[in-house]
Every structure is written in C-alpha cells, then in structure tokens.
Amino acid sequence: MLGNIEYTMNDLFAQLGLDNSDAAIEQFIATHQLDEDTQLDNAPFWNDAQQGFIREEWRKDAVWSLILDELNARLHGE
C-alpha cells in the first residue's frame, strides 16, 4: 500500500501543463490575482482541461485538494 502522497505546487503546475519552475510559479501567481468573488475553478485563465481537473479534484477532496487550496489562497492574495 502506498503512503499518503503530498503534492507540491511544482507538481500541480506540471499536472496543469504549465511551466513548473519556482520562478514561473511565482510569476504566474503575481500576474493572475483573483478578486474575492472569483472562485479558483472559475478563473478566466484556465483552459477547459485545467478547469475540469481543478473541479474534479476539489469535488473528490482528492490528494490534490491541499495544494489547490494553497494555490487558491495565493491567487486571492491571502
């Protein structure tokens, strides 16, 4: 049996098909801030596949949920 998997922000960006270097992640977060009324999965910068992945993983409260929560907080300036 596999142990608990903990994904990093770098893993998430790779999964989303984005540049997953530390510098690219920081640049993405700095230039894609969301207002308080926009949920992460409704952000206008995701393509359909990215949006579907985010929604499905949050719905399942899957192993990606913690890192998605972190990304959500950072994109909302928290």
N, CA, C and O atoms as a Maestro MAE file, in Angstrom:
{
 s_m_m2io_version
 :::
 2.0.0
}

f_m_ct {
 s_m_title
 :::
 protein
 m_atom[312] {
  # First column is atom index #
  i_m_mmod_type
  r_m_x_coord
  r_m_y_coord
  r_m_z_coord
  i_m_residue_number
  s_m_chain_name
  s_m_pdb_residue_name
  s_m_pdb_atom_name
  i_m_atomic_number
  :::
  1 25 0.841 -1.190 0.000 1 A "MET " " N  " 7
  2 3 0.000 0.000 0.000 1 A "MET " " CA " 6
  3 2 0.882 1.249 0.000 1 A "MET " " C  " 6
  4 15 1.865 1.331 0.736 1 A "MET " " O  " 8
  5 25 0.520 2.194 -0.819 2 A "LEU " " N  " 7
  6 3 1.273 3.434 -0.886 2 A "LEU " " CA " 6
  7 2 0.928 4.321 0.293 2 A "LEU " " C  " 6
  8 15 -0.205 4.320 0.776 2 A "LEU " " O  " 8
  9 25 1.906 5.073 0.749 3 A "GLY " " N  " 7
  10 3 1.663 6.037 1.813 3 A "GLY " " CA " 6
  11 2 0.911 7.238 1.279 3 A "GLY " " C  " 6
  12 15 0.589 7.318 0.093 3 A "GLY " " O  " 8
  13 25 0.641 8.157 2.163 4 A "ASN " " N  " 7
  14 3 -0.033 9.383 1.739 4 A "ASN " " CA " 6
  15 2 0.870 10.157 0.794 4 A "ASN " " C  " 6
  16 15 2.051 10.363 1.071 4 A "ASN " " O  " 8
  17 25 0.307 10.575 -0.306 5 A "ILE " " N  " 7
  18 3 1.041 11.359 -1.283 5 A "ILE " " CA " 6
  19 2 0.790 12.831 -0.989 5 A "ILE " " C  " 6
  20 15 -0.352 13.254 -0.811 5 A "ILE " " O  " 8
  21 25 1.853 13.595 -0.941 6 A "GLU " " N  " 7
  22 3 1.720 15.038 -0.780 6 A "GLU " " CA " 6
  23 2 2.337 15.695 -1.995 6 A "GLU " " C  " 6
  24 15 3.536 15.572 -2.244 6 A "GLU " " O  " 8
  25 25 1.512 16.388 -2.741 7 A "TYR " " N  " 7
  26 3 1.979 17.071 -3.932 7 A "TYR " " CA " 6
  27 2 2.477 18.464 -3.587 7 A "TYR " " C  " 6
  28 15 2.046 19.076 -2.609 7 A "TYR " " O  " 8
  29 25 3.385 18.944 -4.404 8 A "THR " " N  " 7
  30 3 3.914 20.294 -4.249 8 A "THR " " CA " 6
  31 2 3.258 21.201 -5.284 8 A "THR " " C  " 6
  32 15 2.572 20.735 -6.193 8 A "THR " " O  " 8
  33 25 3.480 22.488 -5.131 9 A "MET " " N  " 7
  34 3 2.990 23.450 -6.118 9 A "MET " " CA " 6
  35 2 3.622 23.148 -7.476 9 A "MET " " C  " 6
  36 15 2.972 23.292 -8.512 9 A "MET " " O  " 8
  37 25 4.884 22.730 -7.470 10 A "ASN " " N  " 7
  38 3 5.562 22.384 -8.715 10 A "ASN " " CA " 6
  39 2 4.852 21.210 -9.400 10 A "ASN " " C  " 6
  40 15 4.683 21.213 -10.620 10 A "ASN " " O  " 8
  41 25 4.439 20.213 -8.620 11 A "ASP " " N  " 7
  42 3 3.704 19.075 -9.163 11 A "ASP " " CA " 6
  43 2 2.375 19.519 -9.768 11 A "ASP " " C  " 6
  44 15 1.989 19.058 -10.843 11 A "ASP " " O  " 8
  45 25 1.681 20.413 -9.074 12 A "LEU " " N  " 7
  46 3 0.394 20.894 -9.557 12 A "LEU " " CA " 6
  47 2 0.547 21.629 -10.888 12 A "LEU " " C  " 6
  48 15 -0.227 21.398 -11.818 12 A "LEU " " O  " 8
  49 25 1.529 22.501 -10.981 13 A "PHE " " N  " 7
  50 3 1.725 23.237 -12.227 13 A "PHE " " CA " 6
  51 2 2.087 22.292 -13.366 13 A "PHE " " C  " 6
  52 15 1.644 22.489 -14.497 13 A "PHE " " O  " 8
  53 25 2.882 21.276 -13.082 14 A "ALA " " N  " 7
  54 3 3.198 20.279 -14.112 14 A "ALA " " CA " 6
  55 2 1.930 19.547 -14.537 14 A "ALA " " C  " 6
  56 15 1.716 19.324 -15.729 14 A "ALA " " O  " 8
  57 25 1.091 19.173 -13.581 15 A "GLN " " N  " 7
  58 3 -0.165 18.481 -13.874 15 A "GLN " " CA " 6
  59 2 -1.080 19.346 -14.738 15 A "GLN " " C  " 6
  60 15 -1.807 18.835 -15.590 15 A "GLN " " O  " 8
  61 25 -1.039 20.647 -14.515 16 A "LEU " " N  " 7
  62 3 -1.869 21.580 -15.286 16 A "LEU " " CA " 6
  63 2 -1.243 21.937 -16.634 16 A "LEU " " C  " 6
  64 15 -1.831 22.688 -17.412 16 A "LEU " " O  " 8
  65 25 -0.060 21.405 -16.909 17 A "GLY " " N  " 7
  66 3 0.595 21.665 -18.180 17 A "GLY " " CA " 6
  67 2 1.256 23.030 -18.253 17 A "GLY " " C  " 6
  68 15 1.457 23.580 -19.336 17 A "GLY " " O  " 8
  69 25 1.591 23.569 -17.088 18 A "LEU " " N  " 7
  70 3 2.220 24.892 -17.016 18 A "LEU " " CA " 6
  71 2 3.687 24.739 -16.638 18 A "LEU " " C  " 6
  72 15 4.097 23.713 -16.096 18 A "LEU " " O  " 8
  73 25 4.468 25.764 -16.928 19 A "ASP " " N  " 7
  74 3 5.866 25.788 -16.501 19 A "ASP " " CA " 6
  75 2 5.882 25.643 -14.984 19 A "ASP " " C  " 6
  76 15 5.239 26.417 -14.274 19 A "ASP " " O  " 8
  77 25 6.612 24.659 -14.494 20 A "ASN " " N  " 7
  78 3 6.574 24.395 -13.056 20 A "ASN " " CA " 6
  79 2 7.867 24.754 -12.328 20 A "ASN " " C  " 6
  80 15 8.138 24.241 -11.243 20 A "ASN " " O  " 8
  81 25 8.655 25.631 -12.927 21 A "SER " " N  " 7
  82 3 9.829 26.129 -12.206 21 A "SER " " CA " 6
  83 2 9.354 27.080 -11.109 21 A "SER " " C  " 6
  84 15 8.280 27.672 -11.216 21 A "SER " " O  " 8
  85 25 10.140 27.220 -10.078 22 A "ASP " " N  " 7
  86 3 9.764 28.109 -8.975 22 A "ASP " " CA " 6
  87 2 9.516 29.532 -9.470 22 A "ASP " " C  " 6
  88 15 8.547 30.175 -9.068 22 A "ASP " " O  " 8
  89 25 10.396 30.018 -10.343 23 A "ALA " " N  " 7
  90 3 10.251 31.388 -10.847 23 A "ALA " " CA " 6
  91 2 8.968 31.543 -11.659 23 A "ALA " " C  " 6
  92 15 8.274 32.552 -11.534 23 A "ALA " " O  " 8
  93 25 8.650 30.558 -12.484 24 A "ALA " " N  " 7
  94 3 7.436 30.629 -13.304 24 A "ALA " " CA " 6
  95 2 6.182 30.587 -12.436 24 A "ALA " " C  " 6
  96 15 5.203 31.274 -12.727 24 A "ALA " " O  " 8
  97 25 6.207 29.792 -11.382 25 A "ILE " " N  " 7
  98 3 5.052 29.715 -10.478 25 A "ILE " " CA " 6
  99 2 4.842 31.058 -9.788 25 A "ILE " " C  " 6
  100 15 3.716 31.552 -9.723 25 A "ILE " " O  " 8
  101 25 5.913 31.650 -9.274 26 A "GLU " " N  " 7
  102 3 5.797 32.945 -8.607 26 A "GLU " " CA " 6
  103 2 5.299 34.013 -9.580 26 A "GLU " " C  " 6
  104 15 4.482 34.855 -9.207 26 A "GLU " " O  " 8
  105 25 5.781 33.986 -10.812 27 A "GLN " " N  " 7
  106 3 5.334 34.940 -11.831 27 A "GLN " " CA " 6
  107 2 3.854 34.736 -12.144 27 A "GLN " " C  " 6
  108 15 3.106 35.707 -12.260 27 A "GLN " " O  " 8
  109 25 3.427 33.476 -12.282 28 A "PHE " " N  " 7
  110 3 2.025 33.174 -12.568 28 A "PHE " " CA " 6
  111 2 1.131 33.721 -11.458 28 A "PHE " " C  " 6
  112 15 0.128 34.382 -11.726 28 A "PHE " " O  " 8
  113 25 1.502 33.444 -10.220 29 A "ILE " " N  " 7
  114 3 0.697 33.888 -9.082 29 A "ILE " " CA " 6
  115 2 0.649 35.419 -9.022 29 A "ILE " " C  " 6
  116 15 -0.403 35.999 -8.754 29 A "ILE " " O  " 8
  117 25 1.771 36.060 -9.266 30 A "ALA " " N  " 7
  118 3 1.824 37.523 -9.209 30 A "ALA " " CA " 6
  119 2 0.972 38.169 -10.297 30 A "ALA " " C  " 6
  120 15 0.436 39.259 -10.092 30 A "ALA " " O  " 8
  121 25 0.839 37.520 -11.441 31 A "THR " " N  " 7
  122 3 0.139 38.128 -12.575 31 A "THR " " CA " 6
  123 2 -1.271 37.586 -12.794 31 A "THR " " C  " 6
  124 15 -1.943 37.977 -13.748 31 A "THR " " O  " 8
  125 25 -1.720 36.697 -11.926 32 A "HIS " " N  " 7
  126 3 -3.054 36.112 -12.082 32 A "HIS " " CA " 6
  127 2 -3.880 36.226 -10.799 32 A "HIS " " C  " 6
  128 15 -4.631 35.310 -10.463 32 A "HIS " " O  " 8
  129 25 -3.748 37.323 -10.095 33 A "GLN " " N  " 7
  130 3 -4.509 37.510 -8.857 33 A "GLN " " CA " 6
  131 2 -6.006 37.565 -9.151 33 A "GLN " " C  " 6
  132 15 -6.433 38.131 -10.158 33 A "GLN " " O  " 8
  133 25 -6.792 36.971 -8.259 34 A "LEU " " N  " 7
  134 3 -8.244 36.906 -8.410 34 A "LEU " " CA " 6
  135 2 -8.924 37.811 -7.393 34 A "LEU " " C  " 6
  136 15 -8.425 38.005 -6.284 34 A "LEU " " O  " 8
  137 25 -10.071 38.363 -7.784 35 A "ASP " " N  " 7
  138 3 -10.842 39.124 -6.806 35 A "ASP " " CA " 6
  139 2 -11.592 38.144 -5.907 35 A "ASP " " C  " 6
  140 15 -11.695 36.956 -6.214 35 A "ASP " " O  " 8
  141 25 -12.107 38.652 -4.806 36 A "GLU " " N  " 7
  142 3 -12.716 37.772 -3.803 36 A "GLU " " CA " 6
  143 2 -13.954 37.041 -4.303 36 A "GLU " " C  " 6
  144 15 -14.341 36.026 -3.725 36 A "GLU " " O  " 8
  145 25 -14.580 37.534 -5.361 37 A "ASP " " N  " 7
  146 3 -15.787 36.903 -5.888 37 A "ASP " " CA " 6
  147 2 -15.517 35.822 -6.924 37 A "ASP " " C  " 6
  148 15 -16.446 35.135 -7.348 37 A "ASP " " O  " 8
  149 25 -14.276 35.658 -7.335 38 A "THR " " N  " 7
  150 3 -13.947 34.665 -8.356 38 A "THR " " CA " 6
  151 2 -13.339 33.431 -7.709 38 A "THR " " C  " 6
  152 15 -12.278 33.498 -7.088 38 A "THR " " O  " 8
  153 25 -14.017 32.313 -7.862 39 A "GLN " " N  " 7
  154 3 -13.501 31.058 -7.334 39 A "GLN " " CA " 6
  155 2 -12.377 30.554 -8.229 39 A "GLN " " C  " 6
  156 15 -12.350 30.835 -9.427 39 A "GLN " " O  " 8
  157 25 -11.463 29.816 -7.642 40 A "LEU " " N  " 7
  158 3 -10.328 29.292 -8.381 40 A "LEU " " CA " 6
  159 2 -10.759 28.558 -9.647 40 A "LEU " " C  " 6
  160 15 -10.188 28.778 -10.715 40 A "LEU " " O  " 8
  161 25 -11.747 27.698 -9.537 41 A "ASP " " N  " 7
  162 3 -12.149 26.889 -10.696 41 A "ASP " " CA " 6
  163 2 -12.879 27.703 -11.763 41 A "ASP " " C  " 6
  164 15 -13.079 27.212 -12.873 41 A "ASP " " O  " 8
  165 25 -13.275 28.921 -11.453 42 A "ASN " " N  " 7
  166 3 -13.935 29.791 -12.431 42 A "ASN " " CA " 6
  167 2 -13.007 30.868 -12.983 42 A "ASN " " C  " 6
  168 15 -13.450 31.742 -13.728 42 A "ASN " " O  " 8
  169 25 -11.739 30.815 -12.630 43 A "ALA " " N  " 7
  170 3 -10.793 31.820 -13.118 43 A "ALA " " CA " 6
  171 2 -10.737 31.778 -14.641 43 A "ALA " " C  " 6
  172 15 -10.737 30.700 -15.237 43 A "ALA " " O  " 8
  173 25 -10.689 32.950 -15.268 44 A "PRO " " N  " 7
  174 3 -10.762 33.018 -16.727 44 A "PRO " " CA " 6
  175 2 -9.519 32.513 -17.453 44 A "PRO " " C  " 6
  176 15 -9.554 32.327 -18.669 44 A "PRO " " O  " 8
  177 25 -8.436 32.291 -16.741 45 A "PHE " " N  " 7
  178 3 -7.193 31.902 -17.402 45 A "PHE " " CA " 6
  179 2 -7.005 30.393 -17.557 45 A "PHE " " C  " 6
  180 15 -6.032 29.964 -18.177 45 A "PHE " " O  " 8
  181 25 -7.907 29.581 -17.012 46 A "TRP " " N  " 7
  182 3 -7.794 28.126 -17.193 46 A "TRP " " CA " 6
  183 2 -8.411 27.704 -18.519 46 A "TRP " " C  " 6
  184 15 -9.409 28.275 -18.958 46 A "TRP " " O  " 8
  185 25 -7.816 26.707 -19.149 47 A "ASN " " N  " 7
  186 3 -8.487 26.111 -20.304 47 A "ASN " " CA " 6
  187 2 -9.474 25.060 -19.782 47 A "ASN " " C  " 6
  188 15 -9.525 24.807 -18.578 47 A "ASN " " O  " 8
  189 25 -10.243 24.460 -20.662 48 A "ASP " " N  " 7
  190 3 -11.279 23.520 -20.228 48 A "ASP " " CA " 6
  191 2 -10.714 22.335 -19.448 48 A "ASP " " C  " 6
  192 15 -11.297 21.919 -18.446 48 A "ASP " " O  " 8
  193 25 -9.586 21.792 -19.900 49 A "ALA " " N  " 7
  194 3 -8.987 20.636 -19.225 49 A "ALA " " CA " 6
  195 2 -8.493 21.010 -17.828 49 A "ALA " " C  " 6
  196 15 -8.690 20.255 -16.875 49 A "ALA " " O  " 8
  197 25 -7.857 22.163 -17.707 50 A "GLN " " N  " 7
  198 3 -7.368 22.613 -16.405 50 A "GLN " " CA " 6
  199 2 -8.530 22.853 -15.451 50 A "GLN " " C  " 6
  200 15 -8.495 22.439 -14.292 50 A "GLN " " O  " 8
  201 25 -9.548 23.521 -15.951 51 A "GLN " " N  " 7
  202 3 -10.726 23.800 -15.132 51 A "GLN " " CA " 6
  203 2 -11.398 22.491 -14.686 51 A "GLN " " C  " 6
  204 15 -11.802 22.359 -13.531 51 A "GLN " " O  " 8
  205 25 -11.512 21.545 -15.594 52 A "GLY " " N  " 7
  206 3 -12.114 20.257 -15.253 52 A "GLY " " CA " 6
  207 2 -11.320 19.518 -14.200 52 A "GLY " " C  " 6
  208 15 -11.897 18.934 -13.283 52 A "GLY " " O  " 8
  209 25 -10.001 19.534 -14.319 53 A "PHE " " N  " 7
  210 3 -9.142 18.882 -13.331 53 A "PHE " " CA " 6
  211 2 -9.337 19.504 -11.958 53 A "PHE " " C  " 6
  212 15 -9.515 18.791 -10.970 53 A "PHE " " O  " 8
  213 25 -9.303 20.834 -11.893 54 A "ILE " " N  " 7
  214 3 -9.449 21.524 -10.608 54 A "ILE " " CA " 6
  215 2 -10.805 21.196 -9.980 54 A "ILE " " C  " 6
  216 15 -10.877 20.872 -8.795 54 A "ILE " " O  " 8
  217 25 -11.862 21.277 -10.756 55 A "ARG " " N  " 7
  218 3 -13.203 20.993 -10.221 55 A "ARG " " CA " 6
  219 2 -13.321 19.558 -9.735 55 A "ARG " " C  " 6
  220 15 -13.853 19.309 -8.653 55 A "ARG " " O  " 8
  221 25 -12.835 18.626 -10.518 56 A "GLU " " N  " 7
  222 3 -12.952 17.210 -10.157 56 A "GLU " " CA " 6
  223 2 -12.154 16.889 -8.895 56 A "GLU " " C  " 6
  224 15 -12.639 16.181 -8.012 56 A "GLU " " O  " 8
  225 25 -10.956 17.401 -8.816 57 A "GLU " " N  " 7
  226 3 -10.121 17.104 -7.647 57 A "GLU " " CA " 6
  227 2 -10.681 17.735 -6.382 57 A "GLU " " C  " 6
  228 15 -10.643 17.125 -5.313 57 A "GLU " " O  " 8
  229 25 -11.202 18.957 -6.495 58 A "TRP " " N  " 7
  230 3 -11.837 19.579 -5.320 58 A "TRP " " CA " 6
  231 2 -13.100 18.834 -4.935 58 A "TRP " " C  " 6
  232 15 -13.364 18.634 -3.749 58 A "TRP " " O  " 8
  233 25 -13.891 18.418 -5.926 59 A "ARG " " N  " 7
  234 3 -15.141 17.705 -5.648 59 A "ARG " " CA " 6
  235 2 -14.866 16.401 -4.905 59 A "ARG " " C  " 6
  236 15 -15.585 16.043 -3.972 59 A "ARG " " O  " 8
  237 25 -13.836 15.707 -5.322 60 A "LYS " " N  " 7
  238 3 -13.478 14.431 -4.706 60 A "LYS " " CA " 6
  239 2 -12.737 14.619 -3.391 60 A "LYS " " C  " 6
  240 15 -12.514 13.652 -2.663 60 A "LYS " " O  " 8
  241 25 -12.352 15.860 -3.078 61 A "ASP " " N  " 7
  242 3 -11.478 16.143 -1.934 61 A "ASP " " CA " 6
  243 2 -10.264 15.226 -2.015 61 A "ASP " " C  " 6
  244 15 -9.856 14.598 -1.038 61 A "ASP " " O  " 8
  245 25 -9.712 15.176 -3.209 62 A "ALA " " N  " 7
  246 3 -8.629 14.255 -3.534 62 A "ALA " " CA " 6
  247 2 -7.294 14.734 -2.992 62 A "ALA " " C  " 6
  248 15 -7.199 15.761 -2.319 62 A "ALA " " O  " 8
  249 25 -6.264 13.955 -3.307 63 A "VAL " " N  " 7
  250 3 -4.925 14.263 -2.801 63 A "VAL " " CA " 6
  251 2 -4.420 15.616 -3.277 63 A "VAL " " C  " 6
  252 15 -3.514 16.184 -2.668 63 A "VAL " " O  " 8
  253 25 -4.987 16.135 -4.347 64 A "TRP " " N  " 7
  254 3 -4.584 17.446 -4.848 64 A "TRP " " CA " 6
  255 2 -5.237 18.588 -4.066 64 A "TRP " " C  " 6
  256 15 -4.829 19.739 -4.222 64 A "TRP " " O  " 8
  257 25 -6.212 18.310 -3.253 65 A "SER " " N  " 7
  258 3 -7.000 19.362 -2.595 65 A "SER " " CA " 6
  259 2 -6.163 20.335 -1.770 65 A "SER " " C  " 6
  260 15 -6.382 21.545 -1.833 65 A "SER " " O  " 8
  261 25 -5.227 19.832 -1.016 66 A "LEU " " N  " 7
  262 3 -4.435 20.717 -0.151 66 A "LEU " " CA " 6
  263 2 -3.633 21.717 -0.965 66 A "LEU " " C  " 6
  264 15 -3.581 22.899 -0.623 66 A "LEU " " O  " 8
  265 25 -3.012 21.257 -2.032 67 A "ILE " " N  " 7
  266 3 -2.205 22.167 -2.842 67 A "ILE " " CA " 6
  267 2 -3.102 23.092 -3.656 67 A "ILE " " C  " 6
  268 15 -2.723 24.233 -3.921 67 A "ILE " " O  " 8
  269 25 -4.282 22.626 -4.058 68 A "LEU " " N  " 7
  270 3 -5.246 23.506 -4.722 68 A "LEU " " CA " 6
  271 2 -5.716 24.594 -3.765 68 A "LEU " " C  " 6
  272 15 -5.885 25.744 -4.168 68 A "LEU " " O  " 8
  273 25 -5.927 24.240 -2.504 69 A "ASP " " N  " 7
  274 3 -6.302 25.236 -1.501 69 A "ASP " " CA " 6
  275 2 -5.202 26.289 -1.341 69 A "ASP " " C  " 6
  276 15 -5.481 27.482 -1.222 69 A "ASP " " O  " 8
  277 25 -3.956 25.829 -1.339 70 A "GLU " " N  " 7
  278 3 -2.839 26.770 -1.217 70 A "GLU " " CA " 6
  279 2 -2.792 27.709 -2.421 70 A "GLU " " C  " 6
  280 15 -2.615 28.917 -2.263 70 A "GLU " " O  " 8
  281 25 -2.950 27.149 -3.633 71 A "LEU " " N  " 7
  282 3 -2.944 27.990 -4.828 71 A "LEU " " CA " 6
  283 2 -4.098 28.986 -4.774 71 A "LEU " " C  " 6
  284 15 -3.921 30.160 -5.101 71 A "LEU " " O  " 8
  285 25 -5.260 28.531 -4.368 72 A "ASN " " N  " 7
  286 3 -6.417 29.403 -4.254 72 A "ASN " " CA " 6
  287 2 -6.120 30.573 -3.320 72 A "ASN " " C  " 6
  288 15 -6.399 31.723 -3.657 72 A "ASN " " O  " 8
  289 25 -5.565 30.290 -2.173 73 A "ALA " " N  " 7
  290 3 -5.236 31.338 -1.209 73 A "ALA " " CA " 6
  291 2 -4.225 32.323 -1.787 73 A "ALA " " C  " 6
  292 15 -4.368 33.535 -1.622 73 A "ALA " " O  " 8
  293 25 -3.213 31.807 -2.458 74 A "ARG " " N  " 7
  294 3 -2.176 32.695 -3.001 74 A "ARG " " CA " 6
  295 2 -2.706 33.544 -4.140 74 A "ARG " " C  " 6
  296 15 -2.302 34.698 -4.285 74 A "ARG " " O  " 8
  297 25 -3.606 32.997 -4.956 75 A "LEU " " N  " 7
  298 3 -4.178 33.780 -6.051 75 A "LEU " " CA " 6
  299 2 -5.172 34.823 -5.552 75 A "LEU " " C  " 6
  300 15 -5.490 35.782 -6.254 75 A "LEU " " O  " 8
  301 25 -5.652 34.621 -4.340 76 A "HIS " " N  " 7
  302 3 -6.548 35.605 -3.728 76 A "HIS " " CA " 6
  303 2 -5.789 36.536 -2.777 76 A "HIS " " C  " 6
  304 15 -6.398 37.288 -2.016 76 A "HIS " " O  " 8
  305 25 -4.480 36.478 -2.829 77 A "GLY " " N  " 7
  306 3 -3.648 37.396 -2.044 77 A "GLY " " CA " 6
  307 2 -3.667 37.154 -0.562 77 A "GLY " " C  " 6
  308 15 -3.423 38.068 0.225 77 A "GLY " " O  " 8
  309 25 -3.958 35.916 -0.166 78 A "GLU " " N  " 7
  310 3 -4.010 35.599 1.272 78 A "GLU " " CA " 6
  311 2 -2.691 35.021 1.744 78 A "GLU " " C  " 6
  312 15 -2.547 34.696 2.922 78 A "GLU " " O  " 8
  :::
 }
 m_bond[311] {
  # First column is bond index #
  i_m_from
  i_m_to
  i_m_order
  :::
  1 1 2 1
  2 2 3 1
  3 3 4 2
  4 3 5 1
  5 5 6 1
  6 6 7 1
  7 7 8 2
  8 7 9 1
  9 9 10 1
  10 10 11 1
  11 11 12 2
  12 11 13 1
  13 13 14 1
  14 14 15 1
  15 15 16 2
  16 15 17 1
  17 17 18 1
  18 18 19 1
  19 19 20 2
  20 19 21 1
  21 21 22 1
  22 22 23 1
  23 23 24 2
  24 23 25 1
  25 25 26 1
  26 26 27 1
  27 27 28 2
  28 27 29 1
  29 29 30 1
  30 30 31 1
  31 31 32 2
  32 31 33 1
  33 33 34 1
  34 34 35 1
  35 35 36 2
  36 35 37 1
  37 37 38 1
  38 38 39 1
  39 39 40 2
  40 39 41 1
  41 41 42 1
  42 42 43 1
  43 43 44 2
  44 43 45 1
  45 45 46 1
  46 46 47 1
  47 47 48 2
  48 47 49 1
  49 49 50 1
  50 50 51 1
  51 51 52 2
  52 51 53 1
  53 53 54 1
  54 54 55 1
  55 55 56 2
  56 55 57 1
  57 57 58 1
  58 58 59 1
  59 59 60 2
  60 59 61 1
  61 61 62 1
  62 62 63 1
  63 63 64 2
  64 63 65 1
  65 65 66 1
  66 66 67 1
  67 67 68 2
  68 67 69 1
  69 69 70 1
  70 70 71 1
  71 71 72 2
  72 71 73 1
  73 73 74 1
  74 74 75 1
  75 75 76 2
  76 75 77 1
  77 77 78 1
  78 78 79 1
  79 79 80 2
  80 79 81 1
  81 81 82 1
  82 82 83 1
  83 83 84 2
  84 83 85 1
  85 85 86 1
  86 86 87 1
  87 87 88 2
  88 87 89 1
  89 89 90 1
  90 90 91 1
  91 91 92 2
  92 91 93 1
  93 93 94 1
  94 94 95 1
  95 95 96 2
  96 95 97 1
  97 97 98 1
  98 98 99 1
  99 99 100 2
  100 99 101 1
  101 101 102 1
  102 102 103 1
  103 103 104 2
  104 103 105 1
  105 105 106 1
  106 106 107 1
  107 107 108 2
  108 107 109 1
  109 109 110 1
  110 110 111 1
  111 111 112 2
  112 111 113 1
  113 113 114 1
  114 114 115 1
  115 115 116 2
  116 115 117 1
  117 117 118 1
  118 118 119 1
  119 119 120 2
  120 119 121 1
  121 121 122 1
  122 122 123 1
  123 123 124 2
  124 123 125 1
  125 125 126 1
  126 126 127 1
  127 127 128 2
  128 127 129 1
  129 129 130 1
  130 130 131 1
  131 131 132 2
  132 131 133 1
  133 133 134 1
  134 134 135 1
  135 135 136 2
  136 135 137 1
  137 137 138 1
  138 138 139 1
  139 139 140 2
  140 139 141 1
  141 141 142 1
  142 142 143 1
  143 143 144 2
  144 143 145 1
  145 145 146 1
  146 146 147 1
  147 147 148 2
  148 147 149 1
  149 149 150 1
  150 150 151 1
  151 151 152 2
  152 151 153 1
  153 153 154 1
  154 154 155 1
  155 155 156 2
  156 155 157 1
  157 157 158 1
  158 158 159 1
  159 159 160 2
  160 159 161 1
  161 161 162 1
  162 162 163 1
  163 163 164 2
  164 163 165 1
  165 165 166 1
  166 166 167 1
  167 167 168 2
  168 167 169 1
  169 169 170 1
  170 170 171 1
  171 171 172 2
  172 171 173 1
  173 173 174 1
  174 174 175 1
  175 175 176 2
  176 175 177 1
  177 177 178 1
  178 178 179 1
  179 179 180 2
  180 179 181 1
  181 181 182 1
  182 182 183 1
  183 183 184 2
  184 183 185 1
  185 185 186 1
  186 186 187 1
  187 187 188 2
  188 187 189 1
  189 189 190 1
  190 190 191 1
  191 191 192 2
  192 191 193 1
  193 193 194 1
  194 194 195 1
  195 195 196 2
  196 195 197 1
  197 197 198 1
  198 198 199 1
  199 199 200 2
  200 199 201 1
  201 201 202 1
  202 202 203 1
  203 203 204 2
  204 203 205 1
  205 205 206 1
  206 206 207 1
  207 207 208 2
  208 207 209 1
  209 209 210 1
  210 210 211 1
  211 211 212 2
  212 211 213 1
  213 213 214 1
  214 214 215 1
  215 215 216 2
  216 215 217 1
  217 217 218 1
  218 218 219 1
  219 219 220 2
  220 219 221 1
  221 221 222 1
  222 222 223 1
  223 223 224 2
  224 223 225 1
  225 225 226 1
  226 226 227 1
  227 227 228 2
  228 227 229 1
  229 229 230 1
  230 230 231 1
  231 231 232 2
  232 231 233 1
  233 233 234 1
  234 234 235 1
  235 235 236 2
  236 235 237 1
  237 237 238 1
  238 238 239 1
  239 239 240 2
  240 239 241 1
  241 241 242 1
  242 242 243 1
  243 243 244 2
  244 243 245 1
  245 245 246 1
  246 246 247 1
  247 247 248 2
  248 247 249 1
  249 249 250 1
  250 250 251 1
  251 251 252 2
  252 251 253 1
  253 253 254 1
  254 254 255 1
  255 255 256 2
  256 255 257 1
  257 257 258 1
  258 258 259 1
  259 259 260 2
  260 259 261 1
  261 261 262 1
  262 262 263 1
  263 263 264 2
  264 263 265 1
  265 265 266 1
  266 266 267 1
  267 267 268 2
  268 267 269 1
  269 269 270 1
  270 270 271 1
  271 271 272 2
  272 271 273 1
  273 273 274 1
  274 274 275 1
  275 275 276 2
  276 275 277 1
  277 277 278 1
  278 278 279 1
  279 279 280 2
  280 279 281 1
  281 281 282 1
  282 282 283 1
  283 283 284 2
  284 283 285 1
  285 285 286 1
  286 286 287 1
  287 287 288 2
  288 287 289 1
  289 289 290 1
  290 290 291 1
  291 291 292 2
  292 291 293 1
  293 293 294 1
  294 294 295 1
  295 295 296 2
  296 295 297 1
  297 297 298 1
  298 298 299 1
  299 299 300 2
  300 299 301 1
  301 301 302 1
  302 302 303 1
  303 303 304 2
  304 303 305 1
  305 305 306 1
  306 306 307 1
  307 307 308 2
  308 307 309 1
  309 309 310 1
  310 310 311 1
  311 311 312 2
  :::
 }
}
